[in-house]
Amino acid sequence: MFYIKTNISNGVEIKIDLFEDEIYTQCPKCGKEIQINSEELADIIKDQCLASTNVYCKDCAKEVI
Ligand SMILES: [Zn+2]
């Protein structure tokens, strides 16, 4: 099990369980929400830094590539 841990204020910490069907990103061009599955996520982590990665939705990917 993986989870996201974040400090929301001094000493207040939250943990959110991470399920592979609950990973989302947002298209940097149109703002559309995109669901990422674990295989796609593995590809992203393998090739580049997760935090700086932009994943375009199908429509915008056509224009970008
Ligand atoms: Zn888009």
N, CA, C, O and the ligand as a Tripos MOL2 file, in Angstrom:
@<TRIPOS>MOLECULE
protein
  261   259    66     0     0
PROTEIN
NO_CHARGES

@<TRIPOS>ATOM
      1 N           0.8370   -1.2040    0.0000 N.3       1 MET1
      2 CA          0.0000    0.0000    0.0000 C.3       1 MET1
      3 C           0.8700    1.2520    0.0000 C.2       1 MET1
      4 O           1.8000    1.3790    0.7960 O.2       1 MET1
      5 N           0.5650    2.1360   -0.8700 N.am      2 PHE2
      6 CA          1.2280    3.4320   -0.8910 C.3       2 PHE2
      7 C           0.2360    4.4890   -0.4330 C.2       2 PHE2
      8 O          -0.9750    4.3310   -0.5900 O.2       2 PHE2
      9 N           0.7520    5.5490    0.1240 N.am      3 TYR3
     10 CA         -0.1520    6.6310    0.4990 C.3       3 TYR3
     11 C           0.5310    7.9750    0.3250 C.2       3 TYR3
     12 O           1.7560    8.0660    0.2420 O.2       3 TYR3
     13 N          -0.2730    8.9940    0.2740 N.am      4 ILE4
     14 CA          0.2090   10.3650    0.1680 C.3       4 ILE4
     15 C           0.1950   10.9600    1.5710 C.2       4 ILE4
     16 O          -0.8050   10.8620    2.2820 O.2       4 ILE4
     17 N           1.2980   11.5720    1.9630 N.am      5 LYS5
     18 CA          1.3780   12.1820    3.2840 C.3       5 LYS5
     19 C           1.6580   13.6630    3.0970 C.2       5 LYS5
     20 O           2.5650   14.0410    2.3550 O.2       5 LYS5
     21 N           0.8990   14.4800    3.7530 N.am      6 THR6
     22 CA          1.1210   15.9180    3.6120 C.3       6 THR6
     23 C           0.8430   16.6450    4.9200 C.2       6 THR6
     24 O          -0.0270   16.2360    5.6890 O.2       6 THR6
     25 N           1.5670   17.7030    5.1680 N.am      7 ASN7
     26 CA          1.3230   18.5410    6.3350 C.3       7 ASN7
     27 C           0.3770   19.6620    5.9370 C.2       7 ASN7
     28 O           0.7110   20.4780    5.0780 O.2       7 ASN7
     29 N          -0.7960   19.7110    6.5490 N.am      8 ILE8
     30 CA         -1.7370   20.7590    6.1830 C.3       8 ILE8
     31 C          -1.5560   22.0010    7.0530 C.2       8 ILE8
     32 O          -1.8990   23.1030    6.6260 O.2       8 ILE8
     33 N          -1.0260   21.8440    8.2580 N.am      9 SER9
     34 CA         -0.6270   22.9890    9.0750 C.3       9 SER9
     35 C           0.3300   22.4810   10.1330 C.2       9 SER9
     36 O           0.6690   21.2980   10.1160 O.2       9 SER9
     37 N           0.7810   23.3160   11.0470 N.am     10 ASN10
     38 CA          1.7550   22.9170   12.0660 C.3      10 ASN10
     39 C           1.3200   21.6660   12.8140 C.2      10 ASN10
     40 O           0.3420   21.6870   13.5620 O.2      10 ASN10
     41 N           2.0460   20.5870   12.6090 N.am     11 GLY11
     42 CA          1.7770   19.3620   13.3580 C.3      11 GLY11
     43 C           0.5610   18.5870   12.9100 C.2      11 GLY11
     44 O           0.2750   17.5180   13.4500 O.2      11 GLY11
     45 N          -0.1570   19.1010   11.9400 N.am     12 VAL12
     46 CA         -1.3330   18.3780   11.4540 C.3      12 VAL12
     47 C          -0.9740   17.7010   10.1370 C.2      12 VAL12
     48 O          -0.6830   18.3480    9.1300 O.2      12 VAL12
     49 N          -1.0080   16.3950   10.1870 N.am     13 GLU13
     50 CA         -0.5530   15.6180    9.0450 C.3      13 GLU13
     51 C          -1.6950   14.7400    8.5630 C.2      13 GLU13
     52 O          -2.4070   14.1470    9.3740 O.2      13 GLU13
     53 N          -1.8750   14.6530    7.2730 N.am     14 ILE14
     54 CA         -2.8850   13.7130    6.7720 C.3      14 ILE14
     55 C          -2.2400   12.6810    5.8690 C.2      14 ILE14
     56 O          -1.2830   12.9680    5.1500 O.2      14 ILE14
     57 N          -2.7800   11.4820    5.9200 N.am     15 LYS15
     58 CA         -2.3350   10.4110    5.0360 C.3      15 LYS15
     59 C          -3.5240    9.9830    4.2060 C.2      15 LYS15
     60 O          -4.6220    9.7940    4.7300 O.2      15 LYS15
     61 N          -3.3070    9.8300    2.9080 N.am     16 ILE16
     62 CA         -4.3850    9.4070    2.0170 C.3      16 ILE16
     63 C          -3.9180    8.1530    1.2920 C.2      16 ILE16
     64 O          -2.9220    8.1730    0.5680 O.2      16 ILE16
     65 N          -4.6470    7.0680    1.4950 N.am     17 ASP17
     66 CA         -4.3010    5.8270    0.7940 C.3      17 ASP17
     67 C          -4.3860    6.0310   -0.7090 C.2      17 ASP17
     68 O          -5.3000    6.6770   -1.2210 O.2      17 ASP17
     69 N          -3.4120    5.4640   -1.3960 N.am     18 LEU18
     70 CA         -3.3510    5.6420   -2.8450 C.3      18 LEU18
     71 C          -3.7560    4.3370   -3.5230 C.2      18 LEU18
     72 O          -3.0660    3.3240   -3.4060 O.2      18 LEU18
     73 N          -4.8570    4.3710   -4.2170 N.am     19 PHE19
     74 CA         -5.2880    3.2110   -4.9840 C.3      19 PHE19
     75 C          -4.9980    3.4680   -6.4480 C.2      19 PHE19
     76 O          -5.0600    4.6060   -6.9140 O.2      19 PHE19
     77 N          -4.6810    2.4010   -7.1740 N.am     20 GLU20
     78 CA         -4.2090    2.6170   -8.5370 C.3      20 GLU20
     79 C          -5.2850    3.1570   -9.4790 C.2      20 GLU20
     80 O          -4.9750    3.6910  -10.5440 O.2      20 GLU20
     81 N          -6.5420    3.0160   -9.0820 N.am     21 ASP21
     82 CA         -7.5740    3.5760   -9.9510 C.3      21 ASP21
     83 C          -8.0320    4.9500   -9.4710 C.2      21 ASP21
     84 O          -9.0610    5.4570   -9.9170 O.2      21 ASP21
     85 N          -7.2670    5.5460   -8.5650 N.am     22 GLU22
     86 CA         -7.6530    6.8550   -8.0340 C.3      22 GLU22
     87 C          -6.5680    7.8970   -8.2390 C.2      22 GLU22
     88 O          -6.4500    8.8420   -7.4600 O.2      22 GLU22
     89 N          -5.7790    7.7230   -9.2860 N.am     23 ILE23
     90 CA         -4.6940    8.6630   -9.5540 C.3      23 ILE23
     91 C          -5.1110    9.5450  -10.7360 C.2      23 ILE23
     92 O          -5.4290    9.0590  -11.8210 O.2      23 ILE23
     93 N          -5.0970   10.8280  -10.4910 N.am     24 TYR24
     94 CA         -5.5470   11.7520  -11.5220 C.3      24 TYR24
     95 C          -4.5140   12.8380  -11.7720 C.2      24 TYR24
     96 O          -3.7120   13.1710  -10.9000 O.2      24 TYR24
     97 N          -4.5510   13.3750  -12.9640 N.am     25 THR25
     98 CA         -3.7790   14.5620  -13.2550 C.3      25 THR25
     99 C          -4.6850   15.4850  -14.0700 C.2      25 THR25
    100 O          -5.8150   15.1300  -14.4050 O.2      25 THR25
    101 N          -4.1750   16.6560  -14.3760 N.am     26 GLN26
    102 CA         -4.9950   17.6080  -15.1150 C.3      26 GLN26
    103 C          -4.2380   18.0070  -16.3730 C.2      26 GLN26
    104 O          -3.0420   18.2940  -16.3190 O.2      26 GLN26
    105 N          -4.9210   18.0260  -17.4820 N.am     27 CYS27
    106 CA         -4.3060   18.4530  -18.7360 C.3      27 CYS27
    107 C          -3.8410   19.9100  -18.5800 C.2      27 CYS27
    108 O          -4.6420   20.7750  -18.2230 O.2      27 CYS27
    109 N          -2.5570   20.1870  -18.8430 N.am     28 PRO28
    110 CA         -2.0480   21.5500  -18.6470 C.3      28 PRO28
    111 C          -2.6040   22.5450  -19.6680 C.2      28 PRO28
    112 O          -2.4820   23.7560  -19.4820 O.2      28 PRO28
    113 N          -3.2050   22.0470  -20.7300 N.am     29 LYS29
    114 CA         -3.6910   22.9400  -21.7700 C.3      29 LYS29
    115 C          -5.1510   23.3280  -21.5700 C.2      29 LYS29
    116 O          -5.4870   24.5120  -21.5540 O.2      29 LYS29
    117 N          -6.0270   22.3210  -21.4160 N.am     30 CYS30
    118 CA         -7.4550   22.6340  -21.3070 C.3      30 CYS30
    119 C          -7.9910   22.4340  -19.8890 C.2      30 CYS30
    120 O          -9.1310   22.7990  -19.6010 O.2      30 CYS30
    121 N          -7.1630   21.8460  -18.9900 N.am     31 GLY31
    122 CA         -7.5870   21.6790  -17.6080 C.3      31 GLY31
    123 C          -8.4590   20.4670  -17.3500 C.2      31 GLY31
    124 O          -8.9530   20.2740  -16.2390 O.2      31 GLY31
    125 N          -8.6530   19.6410  -18.3850 N.am     32 LYS32
    126 CA         -9.4840   18.4540  -18.2440 C.3      32 LYS32
    127 C          -8.8310   17.4400  -17.3010 C.2      32 LYS32
    128 O          -7.6150   17.2520  -17.3290 O.2      32 LYS32
    129 N          -9.6430   16.7940  -16.4710 N.am     33 GLU33
    130 CA         -9.1300   15.7960  -15.5430 C.3      33 GLU33
    131 C          -8.8890   14.4860  -16.2850 C.2      33 GLU33
    132 O          -9.7350   14.0210  -17.0490 O.2      33 GLU33
    133 N          -7.7140   13.9000  -16.0430 N.am     34 ILE34
    134 CA         -7.3440   12.6620  -16.7230 C.3      34 ILE34
    135 C          -6.9970   11.6150  -15.6810 C.2      34 ILE34
    136 O          -6.2330   11.8810  -14.7540 O.2      34 ILE34
    137 N          -7.5600   10.4280  -15.8350 N.am     35 GLN35
    138 CA         -7.2250    9.3390  -14.9230 C.3      35 GLN35
    139 C          -5.9960    8.6030  -15.4460 C.2      35 GLN35
    140 O          -5.9060    8.2700  -16.6270 O.2      35 GLN35
    141 N          -5.0590    8.3580  -14.5440 N.am     36 ILE36
    142 CA         -3.8120    7.6890  -14.8960 C.3      36 ILE36
    143 C          -3.8100    6.3050  -14.2630 C.2      36 ILE36
    144 O          -4.0160    6.1890  -13.0550 O.2      36 ILE36
    145 N          -3.5840    5.2580  -15.0370 N.am     37 ASN37
    146 CA         -3.4970    3.9460  -14.4030 C.3      37 ASN37
    147 C          -2.0560    3.6380  -14.0090 C.2      37 ASN37
    148 O          -1.1340    4.3660  -14.3760 O.2      37 ASN37
    149 N          -1.8720    2.5610  -13.2660 N.am     38 SER38
    150 CA         -0.5580    2.2770  -12.6870 C.3      38 SER38
    151 C           0.5030    2.0180  -13.7530 C.2      38 SER38
    152 O           1.6730    2.3350  -13.5440 O.2      38 SER38
    153 N           0.1130    1.4480  -14.8890 N.am     39 GLU39
    154 CA          1.0880    1.2120  -15.9640 C.3      39 GLU39
    155 C           1.5770    2.5260  -16.5520 C.2      39 GLU39
    156 O           2.7720    2.7030  -16.7930 O.2      39 GLU39
    157 N           0.6450    3.4480  -16.7800 N.am     40 GLU40
    158 CA          1.0200    4.7650  -17.2980 C.3      40 GLU40
    159 C           1.9060    5.5010  -16.3000 C.2      40 GLU40
    160 O           2.8740    6.1620  -16.6750 O.2      40 GLU40
    161 N           1.5560    5.3730  -15.0260 N.am     41 LEU41
    162 CA          2.3290    6.0320  -13.9790 C.3      41 LEU41
    163 C           3.7560    5.4700  -13.9290 C.2      41 LEU41
    164 O           4.7150    6.2240  -13.7660 O.2      41 LEU41
    165 N           3.8900    4.1700  -14.0680 N.am     42 ALA42
    166 CA          5.2180    3.5350  -14.0680 C.3      42 ALA42
    167 C           6.0620    4.0740  -15.2220 C.2      42 ALA42
    168 O           7.2540    4.3320  -15.0550 O.2      42 ALA42
    169 N           5.4460    4.2400  -16.3840 N.am     43 ASP43
    170 CA          6.1570    4.7940  -17.5380 C.3      43 ASP43
    171 C           6.6350    6.2130  -17.2600 C.2      43 ASP43
    172 O           7.7540    6.5800  -17.6190 O.2      43 ASP43
    173 N           5.7850    7.0080  -16.6210 N.am     44 ILE44
    174 CA          6.1170    8.4050  -16.3270 C.3      44 ILE44
    175 C           7.2880    8.4670  -15.3440 C.2      44 ILE44
    176 O           8.2390    9.2210  -15.5500 O.2      44 ILE44
    177 N           7.2130    7.6740  -14.2810 N.am     45 ILE45
    178 CA          8.2600    7.6900  -13.2450 C.3      45 ILE45
    179 C           9.5920    7.2130  -13.8100 C.2      45 ILE45
    180 O          10.6510    7.7270  -13.4490 O.2      45 ILE45
    181 N           9.5300    6.2310  -14.6960 N.am     46 LYS46
    182 CA         10.7320    5.6590  -15.3040 C.3      46 LYS46
    183 C          11.4710    6.7020  -16.1530 C.2      46 LYS46
    184 O          12.7000    6.7640  -16.1410 O.2      46 LYS46
    185 N          10.7230    7.5000  -16.8710 N.am     47 ASP47
    186 CA         11.3180    8.4020  -17.8540 C.3      47 ASP47
    187 C          11.6000    9.8040  -17.3180 C.2      47 ASP47
    188 O          12.5460   10.4490  -17.7710 O.2      47 ASP47
    189 N          10.8230   10.2790  -16.3900 N.am     48 GLN48
    190 CA         10.9480   11.6710  -15.9920 C.3      48 GLN48
    191 C          10.4830   11.9190  -14.5630 C.2      48 GLN48
    192 O           9.9420   11.0280  -13.9080 O.2      48 GLN48
    193 N          10.6960   13.1140  -14.1040 N.am     49 CYS49
    194 CA         10.3030   13.4970  -12.7520 C.3      49 CYS49
    195 C           8.7840   13.6580  -12.6880 C.2      49 CYS49
    196 O           8.1910   14.3570  -13.5090 O.2      49 CYS49
    197 N           8.1760   13.0200  -11.7280 N.am     50 LEU50
    198 CA          6.7200   13.0250  -11.6190 C.3      50 LEU50
    199 C           6.1430   14.4380  -11.4610 C.2      50 LEU50
    200 O           5.1520   14.7920  -12.0990 O.2      50 LEU50
    201 N           6.7790   15.2280  -10.6060 N.am     51 ALA51
    202 CA          6.2450   16.5450  -10.2940 C.3      51 ALA51
    203 C           6.2650   17.4950  -11.4880 C.2      51 ALA51
    204 O           5.4300   18.3950  -11.5820 O.2      51 ALA51
    205 N           7.2230   17.2950  -12.4060 N.am     52 SER52
    206 CA          7.3370   18.2290  -13.5270 C.3      52 SER52
    207 C           6.7200   17.6590  -14.8010 C.2      52 SER52
    208 O           6.8820   18.2270  -15.8810 O.2      52 SER52
    209 N           6.0210   16.5490  -14.6770 N.am     53 THR53
    210 CA          5.4640   15.9020  -15.8600 C.3      53 THR53
    211 C           4.0820   16.4450  -16.1950 C.2      53 THR53
    212 O           3.2120   16.5410  -15.3290 O.2      53 THR53
    213 N           3.8940   16.7960  -17.4500 N.am     54 ASN54
    214 CA          2.5810   17.1950  -17.9190 C.3      54 ASN54
    215 C           1.9810   16.0700  -18.7500 C.2      54 ASN54
    216 O           2.6170   15.5570  -19.6710 O.2      54 ASN54
    217 N           0.7650   15.6950  -18.4210 N.am     55 VAL55
    218 CA          0.0810   14.6820  -19.2120 C.3      55 VAL55
    219 C          -1.0830   15.3670  -19.9170 C.2      55 VAL55
    220 O          -1.9940   15.8970  -19.2810 O.2      55 VAL55
    221 N          -1.0300   15.3440  -21.2420 N.am     56 TYR56
    222 CA         -2.0880   15.9920  -22.0180 C.3      56 TYR56
    223 C          -3.2340   15.0270  -22.2550 C.2      56 TYR56
    224 O          -3.0190   13.8210  -22.3780 O.2      56 TYR56
    225 N          -4.4450   15.5490  -22.3190 N.am     57 CYS57
    226 CA         -5.5990   14.7220  -22.6460 C.3      57 CYS57
    227 C          -5.5170   14.3190  -24.1200 C.2      57 CYS57
    228 O          -4.7020   14.8490  -24.8750 O.2      57 CYS57
    229 N          -6.3700   13.3760  -24.5160 N.am     58 LYS58
    230 CA         -6.3030   12.8560  -25.8930 C.3      58 LYS58
    231 C          -6.4140   13.9750  -26.9240 C.2      58 LYS58
    232 O          -5.6700   13.9930  -27.9050 O.2      58 LYS58
    233 N          -7.3300   14.8960  -26.7070 N.am     59 ASP59
    234 CA         -7.5700   15.9620  -27.6840 C.3      59 ASP59
    235 C          -6.3560   16.8750  -27.8330 C.2      59 ASP59
    236 O          -5.9540   17.2020  -28.9490 O.2      59 ASP59
    237 N          -5.7670   17.2900  -26.6940 N.am     60 CYS60
    238 CA         -4.6360   18.2130  -26.7350 C.3      60 CYS60
    239 C          -3.3670   17.4780  -27.1880 C.2      60 CYS60
    240 O          -2.5020   18.0830  -27.8210 O.2      60 CYS60
    241 N          -3.2480   16.2000  -26.8770 N.am     61 ALA61
    242 CA         -2.0620   15.4370  -27.2830 C.3      61 ALA61
    243 C          -1.9270   15.4330  -28.8060 C.2      61 ALA61
    244 O          -0.8180   15.4550  -29.3400 O.2      61 ALA61
    245 N          -3.0720   15.4030  -29.5000 N.am     62 LYS62
    246 CA         -3.0480   15.4350  -30.9650 C.3      62 LYS62
    247 C          -2.3720   16.7060  -31.4830 C.2      62 LYS62
    248 O          -1.6220   16.6720  -32.4580 O.2      62 LYS62
    249 N          -2.6520   17.8180  -30.8160 N.am     63 GLU63
    250 CA         -2.1070   19.1000  -31.2620 C.3      63 GLU63
    251 C          -0.6400   19.2590  -30.8420 C.2      63 GLU63
    252 O           0.1560   19.8500  -31.5720 O.2      63 GLU63
    253 N          -0.2860   18.7290  -29.6630 N.am     64 VAL64
    254 CA          1.0620   18.8990  -29.1200 C.3      64 VAL64
    255 C           2.0860   18.0670  -29.9030 C.2      64 VAL64
    256 O           3.1700   18.5480  -30.2330 O.2      64 VAL64
    257 N           1.7270   16.8260  -30.1900 N.am     65 ILE65
    258 CA          2.6840   15.9320  -30.8550 C.3      65 ILE65
    259 C           2.7720   16.2370  -32.3530 C.2      65 ILE65
    260 O           3.5270   15.5840  -33.0730 O.2      65 ILE65
    261 ZN         -6.4900   18.9710  -22.8970 Zn       66 ZN66
@<TRIPOS>BOND
     1     1     2 1
     2     2     3 1
     3     3     4 2
     4     3     5 am
     5     5     6 1
     6     6     7 1
     7     7     8 2
     8     7     9 am
     9     9    10 1
    10    10    11 1
    11    11    12 2
    12    11    13 am
    13    13    14 1
    14    14    15 1
    15    15    16 2
    16    15    17 am
    17    17    18 1
    18    18    19 1
    19    19    20 2
    20    19    21 am
    21    21    22 1
    22    22    23 1
    23    23    24 2
    24    23    25 am
    25    25    26 1
    26    26    27 1
    27    27    28 2
    28    27    29 am
    29    29    30 1
    30    30    31 1
    31    31    32 2
    32    31    33 am
    33    33    34 1
    34    34    35 1
    35    35    36 2
    36    35    37 am
    37    37    38 1
    38    38    39 1
    39    39    40 2
    40    39    41 am
    41    41    42 1
    42    42    43 1
    43    43    44 2
    44    43    45 am
    45    45    46 1
    46    46    47 1
    47    47    48 2
    48    47    49 am
    49    49    50 1
    50    50    51 1
    51    51    52 2
    52    51    53 am
    53    53    54 1
    54    54    55 1
    55    55    56 2
    56    55    57 am
    57    57    58 1
    58    58    59 1
    59    59    60 2
    60    59    61 am
    61    61    62 1
    62    62    63 1
    63    63    64 2
    64    63    65 am
    65    65    66 1
    66    66    67 1
    67    67    68 2
    68    67    69 am
    69    69    70 1
    70    70    71 1
    71    71    72 2
    72    71    73 am
    73    73    74 1
    74    74    75 1
    75    75    76 2
    76    75    77 am
    77    77    78 1
    78    78    79 1
    79    79    80 2
    80    79    81 am
    81    81    82 1
    82    82    83 1
    83    83    84 2
    84    83    85 am
    85    85    86 1
    86    86    87 1
    87    87    88 2
    88    87    89 am
    89    89    90 1
    90    90    91 1
    91    91    92 2
    92    91    93 am
    93    93    94 1
    94    94    95 1
    95    95    96 2
    96    95    97 am
    97    97    98 1
    98    98    99 1
    99    99   100 2
   100    99   101 am
   101   101   102 1
   102   102   103 1
   103   103   104 2
   104   103   105 am
   105   105   106 1
   106   106   107 1
   107   107   108 2
   108   107   109 am
   109   109   110 1
   110   110   111 1
   111   111   112 2
   112   111   113 am
   113   113   114 1
   114   114   115 1
   115   115   116 2
   116   115   117 am
   117   117   118 1
   118   118   119 1
   119   119   120 2
   120   119   121 am
   121   121   122 1
   122   122   123 1
   123   123   124 2
   124   123   125 am
   125   125   126 1
   126   126   127 1
   127   127   128 2
   128   127   129 am
   129   129   130 1
   130   130   131 1
   131   131   132 2
   132   131   133 am
   133   133   134 1
   134   134   135 1
   135   135   136 2
   136   135   137 am
   137   137   138 1
   138   138   139 1
   139   139   140 2
   140   139   141 am
   141   141   142 1
   142   142   143 1
   143   143   144 2
   144   143   145 am
   145   145   146 1
   146   146   147 1
   147   147   148 2
   148   147   149 am
   149   149   150 1
   150   150   151 1
   151   151   152 2
   152   151   153 am
   153   153   154 1
   154   154   155 1
   155   155   156 2
   156   155   157 am
   157   157   158 1
   158   158   159 1
   159   159   160 2
   160   159   161 am
   161   161   162 1
   162   162   163 1
   163   163   164 2
   164   163   165 am
   165   165   166 1
   166   166   167 1
   167   167   168 2
   168   167   169 am
   169   169   170 1
   170   170   171 1
   171   171   172 2
   172   171   173 am
   173   173   174 1
   174   174   175 1
   175   175   176 2
   176   175   177 am
   177   177   178 1
   178   178   179 1
   179   179   180 2
   180   179   181 am
   181   181   182 1
   182   182   183 1
   183   183   184 2
   184   183   185 am
   185   185   186 1
   186   186   187 1
   187   187   188 2
   188   187   189 am
   189   189   190 1
   190   190   191 1
   191   191   192 2
   192   191   193 am
   193   193   194 1
   194   194   195 1
   195   195   196 2
   196   195   197 am
   197   197   198 1
   198   198   199 1
   199   199   200 2
   200   199   201 am
   201   201   202 1
   202   202   203 1
   203   203   204 2
   204   203   205 am
   205   205   206 1
   206   206   207 1
   207   207   208 2
   208   207   209 am
   209   209   210 1
   210   210   211 1
   211   211   212 2
   212   211   213 am
   213   213   214 1
   214   214   215 1
   215   215   216 2
   216   215   217 am
   217   217   218 1
   218   218   219 1
   219   219   220 2
   220   219   221 am
   221   221   222 1
   222   222   223 1
   223   223   224 2
   224   223   225 am
   225   225   226 1
   226   226   227 1
   227   227   228 2
   228   227   229 am
   229   229   230 1
   230   230   231 1
   231   231   232 2
   232   231   233 am
   233   233   234 1
   234   234   235 1
   235   235   236 2
   236   235   237 am
   237   237   238 1
   238   238   239 1
   239   239   240 2
   240   239   241 am
   241   241   242 1
   242   242   243 1
   243   243   244 2
   244   243   245 am
   245   245   246 1
   246   246   247 1
   247   247   248 2
   248   247   249 am
   249   249   250 1
   250   250   251 1
   251   251   252 2
   252   251   253 am
   253   253   254 1
   254   254   255 1
   255   255   256 2
   256   255   257 am
   257   257   258 1
   258   258   259 1
   259   259   260 2
@<TRIPOS>SUBSTRUCTURE
     1 MET1         2 RESIDUE 1 A MET
     2 PHE2         6 RESIDUE 1 A PHE
     3 TYR3        10 RESIDUE 1 A TYR
     4 ILE4        14 RESIDUE 1 A ILE
     5 LYS5        18 RESIDUE 1 A LYS
     6 THR6        22 RESIDUE 1 A THR
     7 ASN7        26 RESIDUE 1 A ASN
     8 ILE8        30 RESIDUE 1 A ILE
     9 SER9        34 RESIDUE 1 A SER
    10 ASN10       38 RESIDUE 1 A ASN
    11 GLY11       42 RESIDUE 1 A GLY
    12 VAL12       46 RESIDUE 1 A VAL
    13 GLU13       50 RESIDUE 1 A GLU
    14 ILE14       54 RESIDUE 1 A ILE
    15 LYS15       58 RESIDUE 1 A LYS
    16 ILE16       62 RESIDUE 1 A ILE
    17 ASP17       66 RESIDUE 1 A ASP
    18 LEU18       70 RESIDUE 1 A LEU
    19 PHE19       74 RESIDUE 1 A PHE
    20 GLU20       78 RESIDUE 1 A GLU
    21 ASP21       82 RESIDUE 1 A ASP
    22 GLU22       86 RESIDUE 1 A GLU
    23 ILE23       90 RESIDUE 1 A ILE
    24 TYR24       94 RESIDUE 1 A TYR
    25 THR25       98 RESIDUE 1 A THR
    26 GLN26      102 RESIDUE 1 A GLN
    27 CYS27      106 RESIDUE 1 A CYS
    28 PRO28      110 RESIDUE 1 A PRO
    29 LYS29      114 RESIDUE 1 A LYS
    30 CYS30      118 RESIDUE 1 A CYS
    31 GLY31      122 RESIDUE 1 A GLY
    32 LYS32      126 RESIDUE 1 A LYS
    33 GLU33      130 RESIDUE 1 A GLU
    34 ILE34      134 RESIDUE 1 A ILE
    35 GLN35      138 RESIDUE 1 A GLN
    36 ILE36      142 RESIDUE 1 A ILE
    37 ASN37      146 RESIDUE 1 A ASN
    38 SER38      150 RESIDUE 1 A SER
    39 GLU39      154 RESIDUE 1 A GLU
    40 GLU40      158 RESIDUE 1 A GLU
    41 LEU41      162 RESIDUE 1 A LEU
    42 ALA42      166 RESIDUE 1 A ALA
    43 ASP43      170 RESIDUE 1 A ASP
    44 ILE44      174 RESIDUE 1 A ILE
    45 ILE45      178 RESIDUE 1 A ILE
    46 LYS46      182 RESIDUE 1 A LYS
    47 ASP47      186 RESIDUE 1 A ASP
    48 GLN48      190 RESIDUE 1 A GLN
    49 CYS49      194 RESIDUE 1 A CYS
    50 LEU50      198 RESIDUE 1 A LEU
    51 ALA51      202 RESIDUE 1 A ALA
    52 SER52      206 RESIDUE 1 A SER
    53 THR53      210 RESIDUE 1 A THR
    54 ASN54      214 RESIDUE 1 A ASN
    55 VAL55      218 RESIDUE 1 A VAL
    56 TYR56      222 RESIDUE 1 A TYR
    57 CYS57      226 RESIDUE 1 A CYS
    58 LYS58      230 RESIDUE 1 A LYS
    59 ASP59      234 RESIDUE 1 A ASP
    60 CYS60      238 RESIDUE 1 A CYS
    61 ALA61      242 RESIDUE 1 A ALA
    62 LYS62      246 RESIDUE 1 A LYS
    63 GLU63      250 RESIDUE 1 A GLU
    64 VAL64      254 RESIDUE 1 A VAL
    65 ILE65      258 RESIDUE 1 A ILE
    66 ZN66       261 GROUP 0 **** ****
